[in-house]
Amino acid sequence: MLQSIIDRRLAGKNKSIGNRERFMRRYKDQIREAVKRAVDGRGIRDLERGEEVRIPKKDLSQPVFHHGQGGTREMVHPGNKEYVRGDRIERPKGGQGGGSGKGQASDSGEGEDDFTFALSKEEFMQVFFEDLALPHLVRTQLAETPEWRSHRAGYTSDGTPTNLHVVRSMRGAIGRRLAIGAGSRRELREMEQRLVELQAAAAAGDAAARAQIPPLEQEIAELKARLERIPYLDPIDLRFRNRVRVPVPTSKAVMFCLMDVSGSMDEGRKELSKRFFILLYLFLTRHYEKIDIVFIRHHTQAQEVDEENFFHARETGGTVVSSALVLMEEIIRARYNPAEWNIYGAQASDGDNWHHDSGRCREILNDKLLPLCRYFAYVQVAEEEQNLWEEYTQLASTHEHFAMRKAVEASQIYPVFRDLFKKEQAAA
């Protein structure tokens, strides 16, 4: 006989884990759309909250079995006091409540709001990044082999001689000797006191006292010998410094955001670039414990700036893209050792560049930056293909970890991102 096991353990706030998972599977499309819309109003580092998903009431209807149209059937309506057989029942009039704010106003009936479903941070990111994976993900050797750091954790009775704690060991030995010999030393003091008394009595001519002295001296000698046999330092006294190894996160990445801020890059193009940078940052947080972000803006000169100036400052004049690439290399050499950091580059531009500079950009990427980077993505937020696009095309054909795409509308950012970072197909 087939049996079904239903897990009714409750999650937080008395919500069934199984029911929640089924709900998310059923309304996956609505949840995915809500997650996409949430990106528009978030900063790159704004990852501390989930998202509220609003599902229209009409989408919550459940399939039910019912009688088809036509045919003759009899029904019993309990509690019916208005109608008799043969009466025709009018259809309900409009305006009797209704959900989602639709329909005409009415002074009767009860309305129903859309259903609101709150996604946790983990669920938000799970929906956002499903079916994606880092392409050509090759972690550094340091990251593949976990780094361990030694921490003190008290003392132990076993260890190597180099970890022997002499003071703690001697303190234990003294305590052990005092504990073991306490009773015998008390008995020894009593016997010695008795011996003094007997000797005094024997000196006064007491023959009985003189006879008791030899046996008592023998007992005292045996007791002293027993006390001397207590070892000065026993193996159980040894105490070694105890150290435990704890894993230290070594998987860390740095994300370089390069963007043209010259006069040709208007606010609309900057907004497209921001969306792409947000997607990349969120994506990397799924694979690395620590992520640094470096913002580099450029026109004829490049500067490292904060996020606010990166997206909202605007300059006039020409464009020299190579200045940003040179600054990126300088920062890598100064602060981010490629042996310890996974380096990612993301460049956004409208493709406009000083004609004689585009070839230099290709050379810098080919000779200096791409050998240091895990992945470098170039997104052009303009349709026209200029000399920079042509130069970068040569790199894309020879470097698997360099990719380039176009995105001229907000709706294209997410598909372009998925195309850049789609899961690699398993080798046949």
N, C-alpha and C positions, 0 to 999 in steps of 0.2 A: 504494500500500500504506500502510495506517495504521500509524504508528509512535508509540510511547509513550516519553516521556523521564521517567526517574525520577531525582529529585534525591537522591543519597546522601551529600551533604556532611554532615559531623557537626557537631552543636552541642556545647555543653559536656558534659564527662563522657561523650563518645562516644555521645550520644543523637541519633538522626536527627531533624531538624526535621520532615520530612514525617510520620514515624511518630507523633511527639508530637502534631502537629496532628490527625491522623486519630483518635488515641486520645481526644483531648479532644472531638472532634465526636461520637464514638460514645457516650461516657459523659457527655454534656452535662448530663443531668438529675441524675445523682449529684453531679457537680462543682458544679452550681448550688445543690443542697441543702446541700452542705458549706460553701459560701461564706456562705450565709444563716446557718447555725449559728455561724459564726465571729464574727459581729457581736456575739453575746451577751456574749462575754468580753473585748471590746476597749474601750479608751478611745478618745476622739474623735481624739486625735492618734497613736494607735498604728497606724502605717501602714508600719513598717519591715520587715515580714516577710510572707511569703506564707501558705499554708495547706496542711495535709496532708489529702488526700481519701482516705477509706477506702471501698473498693468491695467488697461481699460477693463471695465466690468464685463464688457461683451466677450472678452477673451477668456473669461473664467468659466464659461458654460461647460457643463459636463455632458457627454453623450448619454442618452437614456433610451430605453425601449418604449415605444408608444404605438398606438393603433394608427394605421394608415388612414388616408382620406377615403370617405365613402363607406358603404356597407351599413348594415342595420345592427344595432346593438343596444342593449338596455343597461342603464347605470343607476345606481342608488346614490343620492346625495344626502348624507346624514344631516339632520338639522335644517332641512329646507323648509322655509315658511312662506316664501314668496311665489314660487312657481308651481304650477301643476302640469300634468302631462299635456303636451301640445303647445305650450307657451313658447314663444321665440325670444331668445336671450340676446339683447343688444351687445355689441362690442364695447369694451371699455373706451371711454373718451380720453383724448390726449391731455397731457399736462398733469397726470396723476403721479407726480414725482418723476423718477427716471434718473439714471445715473449719468455721470460724466458731464453734468451741466448742460445736457441736450434737452430739446423739447421746449414747450412754452411754459410760462410761469403758471402756478396753480396755488390755490389757498388750501389745498388738501393733499393727502398722500404724503409719503416719506421718500426723500431722495436717497440715493446711494452714491458714495464717492468711489473713485477708482481705488483699486487695491494697491497698497504700498508695501513693498518687500525690501527689507534692509539687508544689504550684503556686508559681510565682515571684510576686513582688509585682506585676509587670506583668500576669501572667495572672490573678491574683486580682481585680485591679481591672477587667480587661477583661470577665471573666465577670460581675462584680458590676454593671457599668453598661451592659451591652449593651442595645440598644433604648431607651436613655434619651438625652435631650438637654435642655439648658437652654431653657426656654420664654422666648420674647420676648427672646432674648439680643441685646442691643444694646450692644456695647463702646463705651467712651468714645472720643472722637476721638483722645485721646492714645494709647490702646491700639491703635487701628486703624493709626495711623501710627507705625511703630517709632521709638523714641527712640534717638539715636546719641550716644555720648560719645567725645570725642577723646582719644587717648592718644599719648604720644611713642613714636616707634619709630626712634630713631637719626637719621641725616642722609641727605640725598639731594642730587643735583646739580641738581635742578629744583625750582622752587618760586616763591612770590611774594616780592617784596622785603620784606614785613613779617616773613617767616620767615627772613630771611638771618641766619646766625650769623657775625658779623664775625670773632671770634677764630679759629674753626675755618677760615674762608676764608683769613685771612692766614697761618695756620700752614701751610696747604696750599700757598699761593703761595711762601712762603719755602722750603719743601721742594722744590718744583718747580724754583725758580731754582738752588738748591744742586745738585740732581741734574743739571740740564741743563748748567750751567756749570762743573762740577767738573773735567772734563778740560781745558777751555780755560784755566781759571785756573791749573792746574798747568803747562800748557805756557807760559803767559804768565810765570810766575815763573822758569821755566828760561830763557826767552828774555831776560828782563830781567837775570838773573844773567850770561848770556853777553855781553850788551851792556856791562855794567860791566867785565867782563874785557877786552873788545876796546878799550874806551875807555882803560883803563889801559895796554894795550899800545901803542895809537896815541900816547899821550902820551910813551911811552918812545922813540918814533921808528920803530915797526914800521909800514911802509907797507902790508903785507898786511892787518893788522888794521884800518887806517884804511879800506881798500877794502870790508871786510865790514860796516862800521857802517851805511851808508845802507840796504842791502837789509834788514838786521835791524830797523832802526827802522821801515821800511815794514811789515814783517810784524807787528811789535808793534802798530802803529797799527790795522791791519786786524783783528787779534785783539781789541783793546779795543772796536772798533766793533761787532764781532759780539757780544761780551758785553753791550754796552749795548742791543743790539736785543732781548735777552731781555725779554719783557713783565714789568712789575712785578706785575700782577694779570691773570690770564687767566680767561676764562669757565669753564674747566675747574677753576679753583681754588675757585669759589663752592660753598659748602655751606649748605643750607637745613635748618631743623628739619623733620623728617619726622613727620607725625601721621597716624595711621590711625583710622578710625571703627569702633567696635565696638558692636553692638546692646546696649541695656540693657533688661532685662525691664520692661515697663511695665504688663503685664496683672496686676493685683492686686485682691484682693477682701477684704472684711471681712464676717464672719458674726456677727450678733448673735443670741445665744441668750437668750430671755426666758422665765422660768418662774416660776409661782406656787409658793411654798414655805410657804403658810399651812397651818393644821391640816387642812384638807380634802384636801390633796395628800399621800396616803400613799406608802409606798415603791414600791408597785406602779405607781402612776401616774407617779412619777418615773422608774421604769425604762422605761416606755413612752416618756416624753419623751426619755430619753437615747438610745434606739434611733433615734428620728427625727432627733435632732441629729447622731448619728454618720453616718447615711445622707447627710444634707445635706452634712456636711463632706467625706466621701469623694467625693461627687458633684462638689463644687466643685473638688477637687484635680485633676479631669480637665480643667479648663478654665482654670485660673489658676496662674501660677508661684508667686505668693506669696499666702498666706491668713492673715489675722489672725482670732482668735476673741475675742469679748467676751461674758463671762457676766454676765448681769444677773438677779438673783433679787429677788422682791418679795413682800411681804404688804401691810401698810399703807404701808410705805416700801420704796424700791428701793435696791439696793446692787450695785456691780460687785465680783465675787468671783472666786476661782480655781475650777478645775474641781471640786476635791474638795469645797469648801463648797457649790458650786452644786448638786450632786446629792445630798449627804448631810445638809446642814443642814436643820433643820425648825423652823418657828416656829408660834406659836399666835396667835389673834386674827383680825381681819378681813382683807379683801382690797381693795386699791385698785390696780387694774391700770394706771391712767394714770400712776402714779409711775414705772413701768418705761419707759413710752413717752417720758416727759419726759426721763428720764436717758439714754435711747438718743439722743435728738435732741441733747442737750448734748455727748455724747461724739463724735457725728458732727461737730458744728460745731468742736470743739476739736482732734480728731486725724485725722479722715478727710474730706479734701476730696472732695466728689462728683465734681469734675472729674478726679481722679486715681484714685479708688477705685470699684470696683463693690460696692455695698452690698446685702447680703442680710439679711433679718430672718426669724427663726423664733421663733414664740411658742407655748408649750405651757401649757395651763391646763385646769382642770376646769370652767371656765365660770362659777364662782362669783365674784361681784363686788358691791361696794356698788352698790345700785340707781342712785343718782344719778351714779355715776362712769362707767357704760358709754357714755352719750352723749358724754361728754368724750373717751373713748378713740377713738370713731369720728371726732370732730372733729380730734384730734391726728394720727391716721393720714391722714385725708383732706387736711388742710391743710399738714402739716409733714413727715411721714415718707415717705409714698408718693411724693411728688415727688422725693425723694432716693434712693429704693431702686430697684434693678433688679427685685427680687421680694420679696414678703413672704408668708409662709405661716403660717397659724394652724391648730394641731391641738388639738382638744378631746379630752381623755382621759377623758371622761365622756359618758354617753348623754343625760342630761337637757339640754334646751335652755333656757338661762336668758337673762337680758336681754343679756348680752355677745354671745351667739351671734346674737341678733336684730339688734343694732346692726351687727355685722360683716357680716351678710347683705346689708345695704344697700351696703356697700363692694364686696362681691364682684360685685354686679350692675353696677357703674359703673367698676371698675378691673380691667383684664385682668391686671395683674401682682400682684393680690392674690387669694389662694386660701385656702379653709378646708375642713377635713375633720374627721371624727371617727375615733377609734381607741380602742376600749375593751379590746382584747385584743392580746397580743403578736403573734398571727398576722395582725393587721390592719395593723400598722405598715408592712410592706413593700408591700402592695397600695396603701395610702394614699399612700405616697411615690411609687410608680410613677404613680399617678393624678395627683399634683400636678406631676410633672416628666416626663410622657410626651412623646414626640416629637410635634411639631405636624404635622398632616396637611398635605401639600402642597396648595396652592391649586389648585382645579380649573381 
